[in-house]
Each structure stands twice: as structure tokens, then as C-alpha cells.
Amino acid sequence: FRAKQVDGLIIAPTVRSGEEIRRLVDESFPFVVFDRRFPKLDAHCVLIDNERSSYALVRRLTEDGFRRIAVITTNPHLETMEARRAGYGRALADAGIAFDESLYGEVEFAGYERNLPGVLDRIFARDEGVDGFFFTTHILALEAFRYFHDRGVDINDGYGLACIHEVPFMSVLAPGMHVARMPVGRIGRESVRMLLEDMRRRKSAGEVPPAETVELECELCFRG
């Protein structure tokens, strides 16, 4: 894109994008990142309220009466996932439930389809009383549904479920699952707004605007 002389970039970065992002900052090239940020780099960023949404979902599960709630997550080194795990932990604490390491399921993202069954096997082996699952991303939830089907586990009978984001048919697979829907349209609009404003200020005033971070609320969908 730089070779094609684009005026700016909107980037959904991966964990390996840090060096490229740093280069854009050093070269004062207009860009916005979304869904993930690099705290040590001065860059425009659009995020969701990861910690608050996770807290609300897990707190609702505890209010529904579930006490042995497992968290299924990935890439713990990412600020996004750490915030979601923190929301899970705070919700348990506020419900008077101690964090239990046996209910923590960390899935290696590379090859997560192969890795998730082993993580769930270990949770069920360690804790036969597990009664809920919080998925920090809908990708893991979808693969978990395959696991439950293959193992003959009726996940809609006696289990509390919650997830960050969803795809439409998840409401059919797990109609009682609580969901925090990511505001995808608003993420796009805010990203474009920030980028256009950045480019206008550079052109009109010849200055590099200070980095802006916008955190958007998810739509919480509590299903009975």
C-alpha cells in the first residue's frame, strides 16, 4: 500500500505487527489501528470496552447461579485478552468466588482447532463440577461447540455460557448464551473519522496530531 502511495491506513494488527507499526510512527505516516493497540507506540486506536464487557457477562452468570465458571482464552500476552481475563476475575471476586487455576483454559492460537479439545479435556478432568464457560472470543466458542457435540455434552442443559462477540448461527447452537456484541459498524466509522481528521490536520496545519484512543461500548445481550 505504501508503494501505491495511499494517503493513510486502517490496520487490524497482529501480534507480529509491532515493528511495522513502529516504522509508520517513526515516518509520521497517517494510520489507525483497531481492536488491538501497542501501548508503547503513539498511535490512533479504536478499541472496545474489553474489561467492562467481560465483567458484565461473567457477573451475570454468577447472578444466574453458576459458581464453577471456566474461562477459555488465548494469546494472554495481548492487552485485549488480558483485559477480558481481568474482567472475568473481577466478576468472580465481586461474587465472592475465588479464582481457581483448574478452571483457566489457555489455548495456543496457532492451530487452536487442534489445541482446544485438550484444554477442555483437562478442565473436565480436573473439575467435574464445572457449570459455566466464558469464552474471550467467539472463535473459541465455535470450536468448543464442535467439541461438546463430539463428546455428547449437552451444553444447553445446566451450563452457563457467555462470550465476547458472536456470529448469527451461534444463537441457534447456544440460545441461552450471554453475548457482548462488538460494535463493528461504529469501529469502522470511528477509524475512518480519526484517519481523515489526522490527514486534514497534517495538510492544513502541517502538524502531526496527538494520538487519540477511542473505547466503544459493546452491546450486551443477556438471554434467558
N, C-alpha and C positions, 0 to 999 in steps of 0.2 A: 504493500500500500504506500509506503514512503517513496518507493521508486516511481510509483504512478502519480506522485505529487498530490495526494489527498490533503485536504486542509485540516483534518482532525480525525481522531479515532475514538470509538467507544469500544471498550475491551472487557470481556469476561475472562479474567486472567486465571491461569492455572498456578499451581504451587511453583512451577518452574519458570514463571514469567518475571520473576523479580529483577533479573539482570536487564531484560528488555525494557521493563518499566523504568528502571533507574536511568537507562540511556535516554528515554524520552524526557524525563525530568531534567537531566543534565543539558539536553539540547533545547529545552524550553519549547517542546512540541505540544500543541494542544491535544489533550486526551482526557477521557473519563473512564474510570473502572467501576464495575458494578458487581454486587454480590460477594465481593471479597476485596479487602484492602491490604496495603502494605504499610503498617503503622510507622515505619521509619522513613517512608518516602512521602514527599509533599505532593499529593495528587488529589484531584477531584474524585469523589467516591459516592456512590449510591448504594445504601445497604437497607436491609430490613431489620426490624427490632428482634433480633435473634433471641436474646436472653429473656425479654419480656414475654414473647410468644411461647417459648418453651416452658417458662414458669406457669403461664396461664393454662396450658394444656395439661401438664402434669398435676398441677393443683386441682384441676377439675377431676382428674382420675382419682385423686385421693378423696375428694368430696363425694365421688361416686361409690366409695367404699373399698377401693383397691389399695393394698398395702405393700405387696411384693412386686413392684414395678421395675422391670428391666429397661435399661437404655441400650439401644443398638445404634452405634455411631461409627464414624470413620474419620480418617485424617485429623487426629486430635491436635496436630501442630497448627492447624488453621484457626485463626481468630474466630471465624464464623462458627466452627464446630465447638470450639471451647466455650463460646458464649451460650450455645444451646445446651451443652452439658452442664454449665453453671446454672442455667435456669432450672434444669431437672433437679440438681442438687438442692437448690434453694427452696423449691416447691416441697421436696420431701422434708427438709428441715422445718419448714413452717407448719407442716402437718404432723410434726413430732415423730418422723420416721428417719432412722439412722441410715446413712448411705451404706450399702452392702456391696463389697467388691465382687461378690459372686453374681450379682445382677448387672454388672457392667460388661457389655459386649462390644469390643472394638474390632471392626472388620477392616482388613487391609483392602484399600480401594482397588488397587490393581488386581484384577481377577476376582472382584467381590462376589460374583456369581458362584465361584468355587469355594470362596472362603467363608461365606455367611453360614452355610449348614453346620460347619464345625463349631462356630461360635454359638449358635443356638443349641446344638447338642450339648455343649459344655454347660450352658445355663440351665437347661432342663435336668442335666445330671447332678449339678451342684444344688439346685433348689427346686424340689418338686412342688413347692408351694407358690411358684411364680404365678401371678394372676394378672399381670399387665405388661404392656410393651410401649415404650416411647421410641419412635424412630426419628432420628435427627434429619433424615432426608427421605423423600418418597421413593427414591431409587432402592433403598434398602428395604422399605416396606413391601414393595412389589416383589422383590426376590424372596422375602420372608413368606409371603402368601404361597409361593410355589413350595417352599419348604413345608409349611403347615399342611398343604394339600397332600404332598407326598408322604408325610408321616401320619396322616389320618387324624390330625389335630383340628377340631372344630374351633377355630379361633373366635367365632362369633358367639360361643357359648361359655360364659363365665370368665372371659378375659376383657380387661380394659385396654383400649387401643388409642394411641394418639400419634400424630405425625406432622412434621413440617412440610407443607405443600402436598399436592395430590395431582393425579390425573383423573379424568372423568370416570372411568370404569372402576376406580377404587371404591366409590360409594356403593357399587354392586357387590364387590368382593368383601367389603367390611362396612356395612351400612351404619354400624354404631360407632365408627372411629371418629374421634375428635380431630379436627384439622385446623392448622393455621395456613390459610391460603396466601401465597406470595402475591403482592400487587404488581403483577408483571407489566400491565399497561402503564402504571404510574412510574415504574422503574425506567421504562423506555422513554417516557415523556420527560422525566427529570434529567435523565442522561443527556438527551438532546438539548434541553434548555441550558444546562450547565455548559455544554460544549459550545453552543452558539454564543452564549454570553461571554465565555472566555475568549473566543476568536474575535468578537466585536471589540472588546476592551483592548486586546493586543493591537488591533488595526487602528482604532480611533485614538487611543492614548499612548500607544507604544509601550505598554506595561504588561508585566506578567501578573495576572490576578492571583490573590492568595487562594490556596486550596480550600475547597468547600466540601463538606461531608453532609449528606442528607440521609436521615434514617426514617424509613417509612413503616407505618404500622401494617401488620398482616390482618387479614380478615379472619377472625376466629369463628369457627363453625363447630358448635357443640351439638352432637347428635345423640338422641336417646335410643 
